[in-house]
């Protein structure tokens, strides 16, 4: 039984490390900024006032406050099947049109 628990813990740690490595945290001015290769809105980040820095495939960088983005997109997100199922929305090429003329930090 102990061997099974040890193996399960090791597998869970590996899975958690994979999830963490998708985004890296960088501390600037006492604020942690998540750096990402894609625009992301996650239900798990709501309420954490998280700053995210997203660099698209063309090399353009956007920085946004996750909570501000979520509040602007909330109605649209809740109607998306992907957000209902995975509690996450991502885009790799650009930020959504609804956010392009908004103050996001």
C-alpha positions as CSV (number, residue, x, y, z in Angstrom):
1,X,0.0,0.0,0.0
2,X,2.8,2.4,0.9
3,X,4.5,1.9,-2.5
4,X,1.2,2.7,-4.3
5,X,0.8,5.9,-2.3
6,X,4.4,6.9,-3.0
7,X,4.0,6.3,-6.7
8,X,0.7,8.2,-6.7
9,X,2.3,11.2,-5.0
10,X,5.2,11.2,-7.5
11,X,2.8,11.1,-10.4
12,X,0.7,13.9,-9.0
13,X,3.8,16.0,-8.4
14,X,4.9,15.4,-12.0
15,X,1.4,16.5,-13.3
16,X,1.4,19.6,-11.1
17,X,4.9,20.5,-12.4
18,X,3.7,20.2,-16.0
19,X,0.8,22.6,-15.3
20,X,3.0,25.1,-13.6
21,X,5.6,25.1,-16.4
22,X,3.1,26.3,-19.0
23,X,3.3,29.8,-17.4
24,X,6.3,31.2,-15.6
25,X,6.0,33.7,-12.7
26,X,8.2,36.7,-12.7
27,X,8.2,39.1,-9.8
28,X,8.3,42.8,-10.7
29,X,7.7,45.7,-8.2
30,X,6.3,43.2,-5.6
31,X,3.7,41.9,-8.1
32,X,4.0,38.5,-9.6
33,X,3.5,38.5,-13.4
34,X,2.6,35.3,-15.2
35,X,4.4,35.1,-18.5
36,X,2.6,33.2,-21.2
37,X,2.8,32.3,-24.9
38,X,-1.0,32.7,-25.2
39,X,-3.8,34.9,-24.0
40,X,-5.6,33.1,-21.2
41,X,-8.6,33.6,-18.9
42,X,-9.1,30.9,-16.2
43,X,-11.8,30.6,-13.6
44,X,-9.2,29.6,-11.1
45,X,-7.4,33.0,-11.4
46,X,-10.5,35.1,-10.8
47,X,-10.2,37.2,-7.6
48,X,-6.4,36.9,-7.5
49,X,-5.8,40.3,-9.2
50,X,-3.2,38.5,-11.3
51,X,-1.1,40.3,-13.9
52,X,-0.4,38.3,-17.1
53,X,2.1,39.1,-19.8
54,X,1.2,37.4,-23.1
55,X,3.5,37.4,-26.1
56,X,1.9,36.4,-29.4
57,X,3.4,34.5,-32.3
58,X,4.5,37.8,-33.9
59,X,6.4,38.8,-30.8
60,X,3.9,41.5,-29.7
61,X,3.6,41.6,-25.9
62,X,0.4,42.5,-24.0
63,X,0.1,42.8,-20.2
64,X,-3.3,42.6,-18.6
65,X,-5.0,42.3,-15.3
66,X,-6.8,39.0,-15.3
67,X,-9.7,40.2,-13.1
68,X,-10.4,43.2,-15.4
69,X,-10.3,41.0,-18.5
70,X,-12.7,38.5,-16.8
71,X,-15.2,41.2,-15.8
72,X,-15.2,42.6,-19.4
73,X,-15.6,39.1,-20.9
74,X,-17.6,37.4,-18.3
75,X,-20.9,37.3,-20.2
76,X,-19.2,36.0,-23.4
77,X,-17.1,33.5,-21.5
78,X,-20.1,31.9,-19.7
79,X,-21.7,31.2,-23.1
80,X,-18.7,29.4,-24.5
81,X,-18.8,25.6,-24.3
82,X,-15.0,25.5,-23.9
83,X,-15.2,27.7,-20.8
84,X,-18.1,25.7,-19.3
85,X,-16.2,22.5,-19.8
86,X,-12.6,23.4,-19.1
87,X,-13.1,26.7,-17.0
88,X,-10.5,28.3,-19.3
89,X,-10.3,30.3,-22.5
90,X,-7.1,30.7,-24.5
91,X,-6.1,32.5,-27.8
92,X,-2.6,32.3,-29.2
93,X,-2.6,34.9,-31.9
94,X,-4.1,38.0,-30.4
95,X,-6.2,39.3,-27.6
96,X,-10.0,39.2,-28.2
97,X,-11.5,42.1,-30.1
98,X,-13.7,43.1,-27.1
99,X,-10.5,44.0,-25.2
100,X,-8.5,45.8,-27.8
101,X,-9.5,49.3,-27.0
102,X,-9.8,48.8,-23.3
103,X,-7.5,49.7,-20.4
104,X,-6.4,46.2,-19.2
105,X,-3.9,46.9,-16.4
